[in-house]
């Protein structure tokens, strides 16, 4: 080497992992872990977390603060009635995790470190009744393990047809589904 020193300055990233996702009382509940991955970063307990739900179509977003945080573990509730104003009738809502430490702020899509990707596989879903219509929410994975919410507004007639078809599909042996 020619007695020269080189260095690279790289921002701290976020380590995140969704451990559980379920629906209860018209809300999605997400449990996971998240923190800055820099060795010099402060204790995860000193880092504040926010979940961001952002519509791909309208780019509107809503922020959700965890109701429980211990170290880098968190639990957050995402009420569906707060998502409804964000999206169009058929839309995708991306979920992000924001980690803040003082004035330093980083965001990353919320997802799982280890997962098995199946195209069109639904992690969990929920139907929200509106006036004469049904708003469907489906939590799914992207190919990179991020969690997204897909929305679809259906008439009550179409929602009943879809529910009937899903019951029939679930009654079939797994090896014949999708044929």
SULSUL-V309529 format. One record per pair of residues at least 4 apart in sequence whose C-alpha atoms are under 7 Angstrom apart, sorted by sequence separation. I is the first residue (numbers start at 1). J is the second residue. If there is no record, write none. Layout:
i->(I	I)
j->(J	J)
This chain:
i->(23	24	42	55	69	70	79	80	87	100	101	129	130	141	142	154	155	156	157	158	159	160	161	162	163	164	165	166	167	168	172	173	23	36	54	55	69	100	129	141	142	154	172	22	23	54	55	68	69	99	100	128	129	141	21	22	54	68	99	127	128	140	141	21	22	53	54	66	67	98	99	127	128	139	140	169	21	35	52	53	66	67	98	127	139	140	20	21	52	53	66	97	98	126	127	139	20	52	65	96	97	126	138	139	19	20	51	52	96	97	125	126	137	138	18	19	50	51	96	97	125	137	138	18	50	51	64	95	96	124	125	137	17	18	50	95	124	136	137	17	49	50	122	123	135	136	16	17	122	123	135	136	16	122	135	15	16	121	134	135	14	15	133	134	14	15	133	134	14	15	133	134	13	14	132	133	12	13	117	132	12	45	61	134	12	45	60	117	44	45	44	58	58	57	115	55	55	113	112	57	111	112	56	111	55	56	110	111	35	55	56	109	110	34	55	33	34	54	55	33	53	54	32	33	53	54	32	53	31	32	52	53	31	51	52	30	31	51	52	30	51	29	30	50	51	29	49	50	28	29	49	50	27	28	49	27	28	48	49	27	47	48	95	26	27	47	48	95	26	47	94	93	94	92	93	92	93	92	91	92	91	90	91	89	90	36	89	90	35	89	18	14	16	17	18	16	17	17	22	23)
j->(27	28	46	59	73	74	83	84	91	104	105	133	134	145	146	158	159	160	161	162	163	164	165	166	167	168	169	170	171	172	176	177	28	41	59	60	74	105	134	146	147	159	177	28	29	60	61	74	75	105	106	134	135	147	28	29	61	75	106	134	135	147	148	29	30	61	62	74	75	106	107	135	136	147	148	177	30	44	61	62	75	76	107	136	148	149	30	31	62	63	76	107	108	136	137	149	31	63	76	107	108	137	149	150	31	32	63	64	108	109	137	138	149	150	31	32	63	64	109	110	138	150	151	32	64	65	78	109	110	138	139	151	32	33	65	110	139	151	152	33	65	66	138	139	151	152	33	34	139	140	152	153	34	140	153	34	35	140	153	154	34	35	153	154	35	36	154	155	36	37	155	156	36	37	155	156	36	37	141	156	37	70	86	159	38	71	86	143	71	72	72	86	87	87	145	86	87	145	145	91	145	146	91	146	91	92	146	147	72	92	93	146	147	72	93	72	73	93	94	73	93	94	73	74	94	95	74	95	74	75	95	96	75	95	96	75	76	96	97	76	97	76	77	97	98	77	97	98	77	78	98	99	77	78	99	78	79	99	100	79	99	100	147	79	80	100	101	148	80	101	148	148	149	148	149	149	150	150	150	151	151	151	152	151	152	99	152	153	99	153	111	108	110	111	112	111	112	113	124	126)
